[in-house]
Amino acid sequence: MIKREVLKAFAFFTLAFFAAGSLAACGTSGSADTAANGEKKPNMTWPEGAKSEYPMLDSALAKAPMEADGGSTFTVEDRKGKVLLLNLWAIWCVPCKVEMPELVKLQDQYRDKGFQVIGLNVGNDDMRPEDFGRMKEFAGTMNLNYELVRINNQTTDDYARVAKFAGVPLSVVVDREGRMRGVFKGASPSEIQKMKETVATLVNE
């Protein structure tokens, strides 16, 4: 895994690009670099007989445990029937903080239409599991209105593999049938706008 000093340097570098209007993101794990070079292809499958052009979410991600405060776990499959915005983030990631007010607005706007933002914390700046107490304090500071959970390093790497992007924020939008309908990398204004448009379409399907 990338060490704290490298992560902070990468975060500073990408923040400078964000100020210039370019893609803004922070690096995550070292093993995700393999995914970024395309050597491992996503395991995306279409449901039998389906006519949709969109693939089902990678089975490893659909079944990956997400840990809630208190120790309970659930999976994406458990939330079938909802439109999900799965947002990988970290407290140390400055671009993540830039994006979060838009996620709050989306949750408010579409909550009653079966839409849910789930914030998937990728770990602290040493890539170890983030403390839930610190996450709750952070959520209060940022006025977050959506669910925050923890994922392990393997799941983080699996998202990077599917997205071909080893950084955060990273958002994957999944429709009510479990199909992957959008991948949004970083927190640039153009990526956020595309994400908002995708969600608006899906909640009304």
Steps between C-alpha positions, in 0.01 A plus 500: 500500500610857435644666811370814667764733355427391143125536549531852637735603220259357243207679664685833488594447135145414393352788698715736294355346184148540639561871548592514132176325402646155433413157642542494877558179690722342763690172460397192696673163502812382325346177375237700315771616257478162334134565432575840351729353235224273369665166573201383701166537326175560689288192561179657369219270388159558351195327650369210296256619235555866584473754222665782689828637367617546858694229688413373844730632769811285538399204716789553742372852569133403512582249775774698678423570868450862601546552873264734683561660837435235763648217298206397282566443131298509180564478127390678185282198423313563825393841366359374171203711396674827581711727284838505677782750476802321648756766586854401601649766725742574783528764769848593376376554142446871430320449165258268681400790724447721196259245352302418814256796498378379160441152640301654786282685249440185298399306812256774600356536152439132423464331839128439442564341161693203631842660463783455747854630528734266687841636595762222489795600716824357363702545821720751678818646354686176581225304319382341823128494593383848597358545852120524500508769766719714279271431204195613698677817609600568140142440380375755752755758388409447135122478567478166322154348472590163352627168630873455564656154511844343486637271231817293513808545282403214271166663422673832438731326255204327332330836440824636356525195274149543364532877460862487377565786740714477815379807688227667702243635473363230277127451454315208343128533429291183502138478385211319668586172326864509605637621168800732494384819329784740559855539633617845606866563575616791712314817590532721195191710419442306179503161678265626771260636238498170309435315826204725583353452153535122525328487838217724378437260211511183707266605780233572241529172307 
